[in-house]
Amino acid sequence: MEIAMTEGAKIWESIVPGESVLIEYDSLRLPYKGFYYLITWARKKRL
């Protein structure tokens, strides 16, 4: 799991402000957890 999070962090770090990102919905996972992770990540990066 930590390896996947590290790879995901590399992807998110490469995104520049104003860039559009397509997020695929996975019916096997709860979507609000993914959005919570993205929002908290963006808030930490902004600070």
C-alpha positions as CSV (number, residue, x, y, z in Angstrom):
1,M,0.0,0.0,0.0
2,E,2.8,2.4,0.8
3,I,4.4,1.8,-2.6
4,A,1.1,2.7,-4.3
5,M,0.8,5.9,-2.2
6,T,4.4,6.9,-3.1
7,E,3.7,6.4,-6.8
8,G,0.4,8.4,-6.5
9,A,2.3,11.2,-4.8
10,K,4.7,11.3,-7.7
11,I,1.8,11.7,-10.1
12,W,0.1,14.4,-8.1
13,E,3.4,16.3,-7.6
14,S,3.8,16.6,-11.4
15,I,0.5,18.4,-11.8
16,V,0.7,22.2,-12.3
17,P,-1.9,24.7,-11.1
18,G,-4.7,25.1,-13.6
19,E,-4.2,21.7,-15.2
20,S,-7.3,19.5,-15.6
21,V,-7.2,16.1,-14.1
22,L,-9.5,13.2,-15.0
23,I,-10.3,11.0,-11.9
24,E,-11.7,7.6,-12.7
25,Y,-14.5,6.3,-10.6
26,D,-14.0,2.8,-9.1
27,S,-17.2,1.1,-7.9
28,L,-15.1,-1.1,-5.5
29,R,-13.9,1.8,-3.4
30,L,-15.7,4.6,-1.6
31,P,-15.3,7.7,-3.7
32,Y,-15.5,10.2,-0.8
33,K,-12.4,8.7,0.7
34,G,-10.5,9.5,-2.5
35,F,-11.8,13.1,-2.6
36,Y,-10.9,13.5,1.1
37,Y,-7.4,12.4,0.3
38,L,-7.1,14.8,-2.6
39,I,-8.5,17.8,-0.7
40,T,-6.2,17.2,2.3
41,W,-3.2,16.8,0.0
42,A,-4.0,20.0,-1.8
43,R,-4.4,21.9,1.5
44,K,-1.0,20.6,2.7
45,K,0.7,21.5,-0.5
46,R,-0.7,25.0,-0.5
47,L,0.7,25.7,3.0
